[in-house]
Amino acid sequence: MGYLAPEYTTVGRFSEKSDVYAFGVIVFQILAGKSKTMQLPFESGNVHDLIDGNMKGCYSATEAAKLAKIALVCTSENPEQRPNMEELLQELDTL
């Protein structure tokens, strides 16, 4: 998973939604502790398989799950399914 939104490769333009996609990728990387990460562990519902093993319980599982859900929505293949920046900030404020 790279930082560039899938639609960038076809259209060649950046948008707010492509920025949201990149943000989601960064959140997944922070949670996983890796520069290359996949969202598959969370898509199957197992957020603990996604989290960096070095964290060893030093995080709120509930908040990590919320962050992973936010990242999953942000990295949706369809830009219309991604939140806009205002919605994203509102979600982050609930953490």
MOPAC internal coordinates of N, CA, C and O (Angstrom, degrees):
PM7 1SCF
backbone

  N    0.0000 0     0.00 0     0.00 0    0    0    0
  C    1.4432 1     0.00 0     0.00 0    1    0    0
  C    1.5231 1   107.48 1     0.00 0    2    1    0
  O    1.2310 1   120.43 1   -60.61 1    3    2    1
  N    1.3224 1   116.78 1   119.39 1    3    2    1
  C    1.4558 1   121.25 1   177.93 1    5    3    2
  C    1.5195 1   110.66 1   -99.02 1    6    5    3
  O    1.2310 1   121.01 1    -1.46 1    7    6    5
  N    1.3131 1   115.67 1   178.54 1    7    6    5
  C    1.4618 1   120.66 1  -178.79 1    9    7    6
  C    1.5189 1   113.01 1   -77.22 1   10    9    7
  O    1.2310 1   120.15 1   157.11 1   11   10    9
  N    1.3313 1   117.32 1   -22.89 1   11   10    9
  C    1.4583 1   120.27 1  -176.33 1   13   11   10
  C    1.5198 1   111.11 1   -79.82 1   14   13   11
  O    1.2310 1   121.33 1   -48.91 1   15   14   13
  N    1.3151 1   115.06 1   131.09 1   15   14   13
  C    1.4584 1   120.91 1   178.46 1   17   15   14
  C    1.5267 1   109.52 1   -64.51 1   18   17   15
  O    1.2310 1   120.33 1   -33.48 1   19   18   17
  N    1.3312 1   116.97 1   146.52 1   19   18   17
  C    1.4708 1   120.23 1  -178.11 1   21   19   18
  C    1.5255 1   113.53 1   -55.33 1   22   21   19
  O    1.2310 1   120.16 1   143.75 1   23   22   21
  N    1.3218 1   117.31 1   -36.25 1   23   22   21
  C    1.4617 1   119.51 1  -177.59 1   25   23   22
  C    1.5298 1   111.89 1   -69.69 1   26   25   23
  O    1.2310 1   120.17 1   159.98 1   27   26   25
  N    1.3385 1   117.28 1   -20.02 1   27   26   25
  C    1.4622 1   119.46 1   178.41 1   29   27   26
  C    1.5256 1   110.70 1   -64.11 1   30   29   27
  O    1.2310 1   120.38 1   144.12 1   31   30   29
  N    1.3162 1   116.88 1   -35.88 1   31   30   29
  C    1.4664 1   119.93 1  -178.82 1   33   31   30
  C    1.5222 1   112.00 1   -68.72 1   34   33   31
  O    1.2310 1   120.10 1   155.02 1   35   34   33
  N    1.3259 1   117.42 1   -24.98 1   35   34   33
  C    1.4607 1   119.72 1  -179.97 1   37   35   34
  C    1.5253 1   112.57 1   -95.92 1   38   37   35
  O    1.2310 1   120.10 1   141.32 1   39   38   37
  N    1.3301 1   117.42 1   -38.68 1   39   38   37
  C    1.4672 1   121.38 1  -176.30 1   41   39   38
  C    1.5231 1   111.73 1   -97.11 1   42   41   39
  O    1.2310 1   120.66 1   145.57 1   43   42   41
  N    1.3272 1   116.35 1   -34.43 1   43   42   41
  C    1.4540 1   120.48 1   178.96 1   45   43   42
  C    1.5166 1   115.05 1    80.28 1   46   45   43
  O    1.2310 1   120.46 1  -160.81 1   47   46   45
  N    1.3430 1   116.73 1    19.19 1   47   46   45
  C    1.4670 1   120.15 1   178.76 1   49   47   46
  C    1.5144 1   110.32 1  -126.00 1   50   49   47
  O    1.2310 1   121.80 1   -34.09 1   51   50   49
  N    1.3284 1   114.15 1   145.91 1   51   50   49
  C    1.4540 1   119.84 1   174.28 1   53   51   50
  C    1.5216 1   109.19 1   -91.12 1   54   53   51
  O    1.2310 1   121.07 1   -26.50 1   55   54   53
  N    1.3190 1   115.57 1   153.50 1   55   54   53
  C    1.4608 1   121.38 1   177.21 1   57   55   54
  C    1.5211 1   108.10 1  -148.68 1   58   57   55
  O    1.2310 1   120.86 1    -3.44 1   59   58   57
  N    1.3140 1   115.97 1   176.56 1   59   58   57
  C    1.4645 1   120.31 1   175.34 1   61   59   58
  C    1.5262 1   109.85 1   -58.02 1   62   61   59
  O    1.2310 1   120.41 1   141.42 1   63   62   61
  N    1.3178 1   116.82 1   -38.58 1   63   62   61
  C    1.4648 1   120.76 1  -179.06 1   65   63   62
  C    1.5312 1   111.75 1   -68.33 1   66   65   63
  O    1.2310 1   119.89 1   149.24 1   67   66   65
  N    1.3301 1   117.81 1   -30.76 1   67   66   65
  C    1.4684 1   118.73 1   175.89 1   69   67   66
  C    1.5272 1   110.46 1   -72.57 1   70   69   67
  O    1.2310 1   120.20 1   148.75 1   71   70   69
  N    1.3337 1   117.22 1   -31.25 1   71   70   69
  C    1.4688 1   120.70 1   173.75 1   73   71   70
  C    1.5247 1   110.71 1   -66.54 1   74   73   71
  O    1.2310 1   120.60 1   140.14 1   75   74   73
  N    1.3197 1   116.45 1   -39.86 1   75   74   73
  C    1.4684 1   121.35 1   177.83 1   77   75   74
  C    1.5279 1   109.34 1   -62.61 1   78   77   75
  O    1.2310 1   120.40 1   138.67 1   79   78   77
  N    1.3244 1   116.84 1   -41.33 1   79   78   77
  C    1.4612 1   121.19 1   177.56 1   81   79   78
  C    1.5282 1   110.24 1   -58.60 1   82   81   79
  O    1.2310 1   120.45 1   131.16 1   83   82   81
  N    1.3317 1   116.74 1   -48.84 1   83   82   81
  C    1.4663 1   121.17 1  -179.59 1   85   83   82
  C    1.5282 1   110.80 1   -60.89 1   86   85   83
  O    1.2310 1   120.18 1   141.06 1   87   86   85
  N    1.3294 1   117.27 1   -38.94 1   87   86   85
  C    1.4611 1   120.96 1   177.25 1   89   87   86
  C    1.5282 1   110.22 1   -60.92 1   90   89   87
  O    1.2310 1   120.37 1   136.29 1   91   90   89
  N    1.3260 1   116.90 1   -43.71 1   91   90   89
  C    1.4638 1   120.97 1   178.72 1   93   91   90
  C    1.5192 1   112.24 1   -60.62 1   94   93   91
  O    1.2310 1   120.57 1   139.94 1   95   94   93
  N    1.3261 1   116.52 1   -40.06 1   95   94   93
  C    1.4672 1   120.94 1   177.90 1   97   95   94
  C    1.5275 1   109.67 1   -62.55 1   98   97   95
  O    1.2310 1   120.49 1   136.45 1   99   98   97
  N    1.3218 1   116.67 1   -43.55 1   99   98   97
  C    1.4676 1   120.74 1   179.77 1  101   99   98
  C    1.5215 1   110.85 1   -63.47 1  102  101   99
  O    1.2310 1   119.86 1   139.04 1  103  102  101
  N    1.3196 1   117.88 1   -40.96 1  103  102  101
  C    1.4724 1   120.73 1   178.51 1  105  103  102
  C    1.5266 1   109.77 1   -62.33 1  106  105  103
  O    1.2310 1   119.95 1   135.35 1  107  106  105
  N    1.3333 1   117.71 1   -44.65 1  107  106  105
  C    1.4704 1   120.14 1   176.84 1  109  107  106
  C    1.5307 1   110.64 1   -59.00 1  110  109  107
  O    1.2310 1   120.19 1   138.06 1  111  110  109
  N    1.3243 1   117.24 1   -41.94 1  111  110  109
  C    1.4627 1   120.57 1  -179.40 1  113  111  110
  C    1.5238 1   111.55 1   -65.25 1  114  113  111
  O    1.2310 1   120.07 1   140.43 1  115  114  113
  N    1.3181 1   117.48 1   -39.57 1  115  114  113
  C    1.4661 1   120.76 1   178.03 1  117  115  114
  C    1.5215 1   110.10 1   -64.92 1  118  117  115
  O    1.2310 1   120.43 1   134.42 1  119  118  117
  N    1.3255 1   116.78 1   -45.58 1  119  118  117
  C    1.4677 1   120.23 1  -179.78 1  121  119  118
  C    1.5255 1   111.39 1   -62.97 1  122  121  119
  O    1.2310 1   120.83 1   139.19 1  123  122  121
  N    1.3270 1   116.02 1   -40.81 1  123  122  121
  C    1.4656 1   120.22 1  -176.04 1  125  123  122
  C    1.5281 1   112.59 1   -83.54 1  126  125  123
  O    1.2310 1   120.12 1   160.64 1  127  126  125
  N    1.3259 1   117.37 1   -19.36 1  127  126  125
  C    1.4576 1   120.35 1  -177.46 1  129  127  126
  C    1.5139 1   112.59 1    70.30 1  130  129  127
  O    1.2310 1   120.35 1  -154.02 1  131  130  129
  N    1.3214 1   116.93 1    25.98 1  131  130  129
  C    1.4679 1   122.15 1  -177.92 1  133  131  130
  C    1.5193 1   109.32 1  -134.96 1  134  133  131
  O    1.2310 1   121.15 1   -29.65 1  135  134  133
  N    1.3271 1   115.41 1   150.35 1  135  134  133
  C    1.4609 1   118.58 1   177.47 1  137  135  134
  C    1.5275 1   111.37 1   -77.12 1  138  137  135
  O    1.2310 1   120.60 1   151.39 1  139  138  137
  N    1.3053 1   116.47 1   -28.61 1  139  138  137
  C    1.4705 1   120.83 1   175.14 1  141  139  138
  C    1.5237 1   106.99 1  -112.77 1  142  141  139
  O    1.2310 1   120.65 1   -55.28 1  143  142  141
  N    1.2943 1   116.37 1   124.72 1  143  142  141
  C    1.4577 1   119.65 1  -178.74 1  145  143  142
  C    1.5157 1   109.80 1  -142.09 1  146  145  143
  O    1.2310 1   121.48 1   -20.61 1  147  146  145
  N    1.2996 1   114.78 1   159.39 1  147  146  145
  C    1.4581 1   121.13 1   177.25 1  149  147  146
  C    1.5101 1   107.99 1  -124.18 1  150  149  147
  O    1.2310 1   120.74 1   -31.56 1  151  150  149
  N    1.3098 1   116.19 1   148.44 1  151  150  149
  C    1.4483 1   120.34 1  -179.51 1  153  151  150
  C    1.5253 1   112.59 1   -86.85 1  154  153  151
  O    1.2310 1   119.65 1   179.70 1  155  154  153
  N    1.3271 1   118.26 1    -0.30 1  155  154  153
  C    1.4609 1   121.22 1  -175.96 1  157  155  154
  C    1.5261 1   114.59 1   -56.80 1  158  157  155
  O    1.2310 1   118.65 1   137.09 1  159  158  157
  N    1.3472 1   120.18 1   -42.91 1  159  158  157
  C    1.4636 1   117.69 1   179.29 1  161  159  158
  C    1.5231 1   112.35 1   -58.01 1  162  161  159
  O    1.2310 1   119.95 1   141.74 1  163  162  161
  N    1.3260 1   117.69 1   -38.26 1  163  162  161
  C    1.4549 1   118.37 1  -179.62 1  165  163  162
  C    1.5136 1   111.60 1   -77.01 1  166  165  163
  O    1.2310 1   119.97 1   145.01 1  167  166  165
  N    1.3285 1   117.66 1   -34.99 1  167  166  165
  C    1.4600 1   119.80 1   178.38 1  169  167  166
  C    1.5194 1   110.64 1   -57.87 1  170  169  167
  O    1.2310 1   120.28 1   149.56 1  171  170  169
  N    1.3349 1   117.07 1   -30.44 1  171  170  169
  C    1.4613 1   120.33 1   177.99 1  173  171  170
  C    1.5234 1   111.30 1   -83.19 1  174  173  171
  O    1.2310 1   120.39 1   178.72 1  175  174  173
  N    1.3476 1   116.86 1    -1.28 1  175  174  173
  C    1.4550 1   120.82 1   176.55 1  177  175  174
  C    1.5129 1   114.61 1    92.23 1  178  177  175
  O    1.2310 1   119.68 1  -177.37 1  179  178  177
  N    1.3240 1   118.21 1     2.63 1  179  178  177
  C    1.4556 1   120.73 1  -176.97 1  181  179  178
  C    1.5271 1   110.14 1  -105.90 1  182  181  179
  O    1.2310 1   121.08 1   -94.96 1  183  182  181
  N    1.3201 1   115.53 1    85.04 1  183  182  181
  C    1.4618 1   120.84 1  -177.57 1  185  183  182
  C    1.5243 1   111.48 1   -66.69 1  186  185  183
  O    1.2310 1   119.73 1   152.11 1  187  186  185
  N    1.3213 1   118.12 1   -27.89 1  187  186  185
  C    1.4636 1   121.00 1  -179.00 1  189  187  186
  C    1.5274 1   111.91 1   -65.08 1  190  189  187
  O    1.2310 1   119.80 1   151.40 1  191  190  189
  N    1.3383 1   117.98 1   -28.60 1  191  190  189
  C    1.4649 1   121.00 1   176.40 1  193  191  190
  C    1.5270 1   111.67 1   -73.07 1  194  193  191
  O    1.2310 1   120.69 1   159.73 1  195  194  193
  N    1.3202 1   116.29 1   -20.27 1  195  194  193
  C    1.4580 1   121.28 1  -179.65 1  197  195  194
  C    1.5265 1   111.56 1   -84.73 1  198  197  195
  O    1.2310 1   120.03 1   145.18 1  199  198  197
  N    1.3262 1   117.54 1   -34.82 1  199  198  197
  C    1.4635 1   122.79 1  -172.62 1  201  199  198
  C    1.5286 1   111.42 1   -68.38 1  202  201  199
  O    1.2310 1   121.16 1   -40.37 1  203  202  201
  N    1.3147 1   115.39 1   139.63 1  203  202  201
  C    1.4611 1   123.38 1   176.88 1  205  203  202
  C    1.5259 1   109.65 1   -53.75 1  206  205  203
  O    1.2310 1   120.36 1   -55.64 1  207  206  205
  N    1.3256 1   116.91 1   124.36 1  207  206  205
  C    1.4574 1   122.34 1  -179.26 1  209  207  206
  C    1.5185 1   113.54 1   -60.73 1  210  209  207
  O    1.2310 1   120.05 1   156.58 1  211  210  209
  N    1.3223 1   117.50 1   -23.42 1  211  210  209
  C    1.4605 1   120.85 1   178.42 1  213  211  210
  C    1.5235 1   112.76 1   -70.59 1  214  213  211
  O    1.2310 1   120.19 1   165.74 1  215  214  213
  N    1.3150 1   117.24 1   -14.26 1  215  214  213
  C    1.4690 1   120.89 1  -179.74 1  217  215  214
  C    1.5272 1   111.02 1   -72.41 1  218  217  215
  O    1.2310 1   120.04 1   149.89 1  219  218  217
  N    1.3193 1   117.52 1   -30.11 1  219  218  217
  C    1.4693 1   124.09 1   175.40 1  221  219  218
  C    1.5301 1   114.16 1    37.49 1  222  221  219
  O    1.2310 1   120.41 1  -124.27 1  223  222  221
  N    1.3107 1   116.83 1    55.73 1  223  222  221
  C    1.4559 1   121.00 1   174.84 1  225  223  222
  C    1.5125 1   115.35 1    77.09 1  226  225  223
  O    1.2310 1   119.68 1  -170.17 1  227  226  225
  N    1.3134 1   118.21 1     9.83 1  227  226  225
  C    1.4715 1   121.74 1  -179.82 1  229  227  226
  C    1.5270 1   111.08 1   -88.67 1  230  229  227
  O    1.2310 1   120.85 1  -143.95 1  231  230  229
  N    1.2918 1   115.98 1    36.05 1  231  230  229
  C    1.4575 1   121.26 1  -179.19 1  233  231  230
  C    1.5164 1   108.62 1  -151.21 1  234  233  231
  O    1.2310 1   121.01 1   -20.33 1  235  234  233
  N    1.2969 1   115.67 1   159.67 1  235  234  233
  C    1.4575 1   121.16 1   175.65 1  237  235  234
  C    1.5277 1   108.10 1   -81.11 1  238  237  235
  O    1.2310 1   120.60 1   -62.01 1  239  238  237
  N    1.3143 1   116.47 1   117.99 1  239  238  237
  C    1.4685 1   120.55 1  -179.78 1  241  239  238
  C    1.5245 1   110.90 1   -61.05 1  242  241  239
  O    1.2310 1   120.53 1   144.03 1  243  242  241
  N    1.3206 1   116.60 1   -35.97 1  243  242  241
  C    1.4648 1   120.81 1   179.62 1  245  243  242
  C    1.5231 1   110.62 1   -65.25 1  246  245  243
  O    1.2310 1   120.59 1   133.70 1  247  246  245
  N    1.3284 1   116.48 1   -46.30 1  247  246  245
  C    1.4631 1   119.63 1   179.97 1  249  247  246
  C    1.5239 1   111.71 1   -69.06 1  250  249  247
  O    1.2310 1   120.13 1   144.26 1  251  250  249
  N    1.3148 1   117.35 1   -35.74 1  251  250  249
  C    1.4657 1   120.30 1   176.89 1  253  251  250
  C    1.5259 1   110.10 1   -63.82 1  254  253  251
  O    1.2310 1   120.43 1   139.46 1  255  254  253
  N    1.3255 1   116.78 1   -40.54 1  255  254  253
  C    1.4653 1   120.45 1   178.12 1  257  255  254
  C    1.5228 1   110.68 1   -64.85 1  258  257  255
  O    1.2310 1   120.31 1   139.44 1  259  258  257
  N    1.3331 1   117.01 1   -40.56 1  259  258  257
  C    1.4676 1   119.97 1   177.87 1  261  259  258
  C    1.5250 1   110.88 1   -63.83 1  262  261  259
  O    1.2310 1   120.71 1   136.68 1  263  262  261
  N    1.3343 1   116.25 1   -43.32 1  263  262  261
  C    1.4654 1   120.02 1   178.02 1  265  263  262
  C    1.5228 1   111.24 1   -62.47 1  266  265  263
  O    1.2310 1   120.43 1   138.83 1  267  266  265
  N    1.3208 1   116.78 1   -41.17 1  267  266  265
  C    1.4620 1   120.44 1   179.13 1  269  267  266
  C    1.5262 1   110.71 1   -64.62 1  270  269  267
  O    1.2310 1   120.23 1   141.42 1  271  270  269
  N    1.3290 1   117.17 1   -38.58 1  271  270  269
  C    1.4754 1   120.20 1   177.18 1  273  271  270
  C    1.5195 1   110.66 1   -64.44 1  274  273  271
  O    1.2310 1   120.76 1   138.00 1  275  274  273
  N    1.3377 1   116.15 1   -42.00 1  275  274  273
  C    1.4640 1   120.14 1   177.58 1  277  275  274
  C    1.5266 1   109.63 1   -61.05 1  278  277  275
  O    1.2310 1   120.43 1   133.86 1  279  278  277
  N    1.3319 1   116.79 1   -46.14 1  279  278  277
  C    1.4651 1   120.92 1   179.98 1  281  279  278
  C    1.5265 1   111.15 1   -62.05 1  282  281  279
  O    1.2310 1   120.50 1   141.49 1  283  282  281
  N    1.3194 1   116.65 1   -38.51 1  283  282  281
  C    1.4614 1   120.62 1  -179.97 1  285  283  282
  C    1.5262 1   111.04 1   -63.59 1  286  285  283
  O    1.2310 1   120.45 1   136.11 1  287  286  285
  N    1.3250 1   116.75 1   -43.89 1  287  286  285
  C    1.4678 1   120.55 1   178.64 1  289  287  286
  C    1.5313 1   109.92 1   -66.89 1  290  289  287
  O    1.2310 1   120.63 1   140.03 1  291  290  289
  N    1.3270 1   116.41 1   -39.97 1  291  290  289
  C    1.4689 1   120.42 1  -179.79 1  293  291  290
  C    1.5220 1   112.20 1   -63.52 1  294  293  291
  O    1.2310 1   120.05 1   150.50 1  295  294  293
  N    1.3219 1   117.52 1   -29.50 1  295  294  293
  C    1.4659 1   121.02 1  -177.77 1  297  295  294
  C    1.5238 1   112.76 1   -99.77 1  298  297  295
  O    1.2310 1   120.82 1  -159.29 1  299  298  297
  N    1.3050 1   116.05 1    20.71 1  299  298  297
  C    1.4636 1   119.91 1   176.13 1  301  299  298
  C    1.5260 1   109.51 1   -58.45 1  302  301  299
  O    1.2310 1   120.51 1   -39.15 1  303  302  301
  N    1.3199 1   116.63 1   140.85 1  303  302  301
  C    1.4682 1   121.19 1   177.98 1  305  303  302
  C    1.5282 1   111.20 1   -60.86 1  306  305  303
  O    1.2310 1   120.69 1   144.56 1  307  306  305
  N    1.3225 1   116.28 1   -35.44 1  307  306  305
  C    1.4584 1   121.95 1  -178.46 1  309  307  306
  C    1.5267 1   109.31 1   -90.19 1  310  309  307
  O    1.2310 1   119.54 1   -64.05 1  311  310  309
  N    1.3318 1   118.49 1   115.95 1  311  310  309
  C    1.4638 1   120.04 1  -178.21 1  313  311  310
  C    1.5253 1   113.36 1   -60.48 1  314  313  311
  O    1.2310 1   120.18 1   153.04 1  315  314  313
  N    1.3143 1   117.25 1   -26.96 1  315  314  313
  C    1.4674 1   120.32 1   179.23 1  317  315  314
  C    1.5268 1   111.94 1   -67.36 1  318  317  315
  O    1.2310 1   120.34 1   157.69 1  319  318  317
  N    1.3240 1   116.96 1   -22.31 1  319  318  317
  C    1.4651 1   120.77 1   179.76 1  321  319  318
  C    1.5238 1   112.34 1   -87.90 1  322  321  319
  O    1.2310 1   119.97 1   171.97 1  323  322  321
  N    1.3248 1   117.66 1    -8.03 1  323  322  321
  C    1.4623 1   121.43 1   178.11 1  325  323  322
  C    1.5263 1   109.61 1   -83.05 1  326  325  323
  O    1.2310 1   120.40 1   -32.41 1  327  326  325
  N    1.3315 1   116.84 1   147.59 1  327  326  325
  C    1.4675 1   118.73 1   176.59 1  329  327  326
  C    1.5249 1   110.35 1   -72.26 1  330  329  327
  O    1.2310 1   121.00 1   -19.81 1  331  330  329
  N    1.3309 1   115.69 1   160.19 1  331  330  329
  C    1.4622 1   117.93 1   170.33 1  333  331  330
  C    1.5273 1   107.54 1   -85.56 1  334  333  331
  O    1.2310 1   120.08 1    -4.43 1  335  334  333
  N    1.3141 1   117.45 1   175.57 1  335  334  333
  C    1.4678 1   120.72 1  -175.25 1  337  335  334
  C    1.5261 1   112.19 1   -61.68 1  338  337  335
  O    1.2310 1   120.25 1   140.63 1  339  338  337
  N    1.3134 1   117.13 1   -39.37 1  339  338  337
  C    1.4681 1   120.27 1  -179.79 1  341  339  338
  C    1.5277 1   110.63 1   -63.75 1  342  341  339
  O    1.2310 1   120.52 1   135.06 1  343  342  341
  N    1.3261 1   116.61 1   -44.94 1  343  342  341
  C    1.4701 1   120.20 1   177.74 1  345  343  342
  C    1.5231 1   110.75 1   -63.21 1  346  345  343
  O    1.2310 1   120.77 1   140.98 1  347  346  345
  N    1.3134 1   116.13 1   -39.02 1  347  346  345
  C    1.4612 1   121.11 1   179.27 1  349  347  346
  C    1.5289 1   110.74 1   -62.50 1  350  349  347
  O    1.2310 1   120.36 1   135.10 1  351  350  349
  N    1.3177 1   116.92 1   -44.90 1  351  350  349
  C    1.4638 1   120.67 1   178.06 1  353  351  350
  C    1.5248 1   111.76 1   -62.81 1  354  353  351
  O    1.2310 1   120.36 1   140.82 1  355  354  353
  N    1.3219 1   116.91 1   -39.18 1  355  354  353
  C    1.4665 1   120.24 1   177.76 1  357  355  354
  C    1.5217 1   110.83 1   -62.57 1  358  357  355
  O    1.2310 1   120.41 1   139.04 1  359  358  357
  N    1.3224 1   116.82 1   -40.96 1  359  358  357
  C    1.4664 1   120.78 1   177.80 1  361  359  358
  C    1.5243 1   111.04 1   -64.62 1  362  361  359
  O    1.2310 1   120.59 1   136.94 1  363  362  361
  N    1.3106 1   116.48 1   -43.06 1  363  362  361
  C    1.4632 1   120.34 1  -179.55 1  365  363  362
  C    1.5283 1   111.44 1   -66.43 1  366  365  363
  O    1.2310 1   120.28 1   148.10 1  367  366  365
  N    1.3236 1   117.08 1   -31.90 1  367  366  365
  C    1.4687 1   120.60 1   178.01 1  369  367  366
  C    1.5198 1   112.49 1   -65.55 1  370  369  367
  O    1.2310 1   119.89 1   159.57 1  371  370  369
  N    1.3239 1   117.82 1   -20.43 1  371  370  369
  C    1.4694 1   120.28 1  -179.39 1  373  371  370
  C    1.5220 1   112.20 1   -80.73 1  374  373  371
  O    1.2310 1   119.98 1   170.70 1  375  374  373
  N    1.3162 1   117.64 1    -9.30 1  375  374  373
  C    1.4684 1   120.70 1  -179.27 1  377  375  374
  C    1.5099 1   111.17 1   -79.18 1  378  377  375
  O    1.2310 1   120.10 1   180.00 1  379  378  377

